[in-house]
Amino acid sequence: MTEPKPSLRPTNPATLIVAGLLSAATAWFVISTWYGEMPALPWIPAVTLALLALFEAVLANNTRARIARKPGRPPVEPLLVARYVVLAKASSLAGSIFAGFTGGLLIWLLMERGRLAAAQHDLPPAIGAFVASLMLIAAALWLEHSCRVPKQPDDKDEHNGENGRNGETGRRTPA
């Protein structure tokens, strides 16, 4: 019996949704309990998340071109691609946690904006952080997808039970 090779599975959307919902519930509790004692919301989280999303989007574009061996692009190191996948998986989870938290915060602020002047003031940074979180999730999932090894044209159809060359199954896994 052969040992199974270690592999990373694609990010499960259910994991991201559950993390976001739990984070939104936590935000709702924290904000509704201690909003009056909190300082004004800063723009730093929105800017940081947006810059990270931009970085991962550029990295995804570059990695995809290098894996596809486009002319003028150097070959990609397999260990580097594995690190990118780990970064993408961590970023998508972090993005969903931030999106959930800022989403819960945003809903609470929208409900309280007519009653509290501070809530109206905190809306723009909350919207910015929510949008930046969604951008991070999208960029991270794109980076993860870009790290997949494309199926080789000479691989046999895996539905027929035949393997491609070198015993590969043709599954799209990180390099």
Secondary structure, DSSP 8 states (H G I E B T S, - for coil): ------------HHHHHHHHHHHHHHHHHHHHHHGGGS----SHHHHHHHHHHHHHHHHHHHHHHHHTT-TT-----HHHHHHHHHHHHHHHHHHHHHHHHHHHHHHHHHHHTTT-HHHHHHHHHHHHHHHHHHHHHHHHHHHHHHTB----TT---GGGT---GGG------B-
